[in-house]
Amino acid sequence: MKITAYTHEAELINKYCDFLKEHYSEEWRINTHAETIKTLLEKNYPFYQYGKSRNFLATSYGNVLGHCSAIIDSRNNHAEIGRASCRERV
């Protein structure tokens, strides 16, 4: 298994969104959100004016196994508060 760290690289965002569409093809709520997730990960999304994220794509032999994002919202003046989101192939 290989873990690739990235921020806003279109190729990796597309790989992740393709994984969502394929893996969750029967689950319309997640599948229809793939394009929304793509927008949220792109560099020009307004959140990135004050926040930052680091994304991780897990692959094996070129196949996506899962994805994780670490997100820091710097609007908190006292400390950097992070959020993690994970999805993985079952």
Phi, psi and omega in degrees: 000142180239135175251122179248121177272140178205167176249287186229025182291120186302320182300317182285325175299315180297320178300316180295314180294323175297320176301314180300314182297320181286309186292325182252032183301331179272349183253089189300329182295319179280315182302319181287344179272356182302318179291325176296316179299320177302314179299318181295333182269347182285147186302327184276004177294134187305330180306325187285003171287333181228353181238172177214159178216158173227128184249152182225127180246121178265128180226159173218119182054038178084353179267133179287131178255329183183176185211145177217141177236135171252124187237132177241125177256109186277005178290343177281119184284341186269329182196159175277121180259130182247163176220139177242143178226131182229146170221140177218155179287135182262000000 
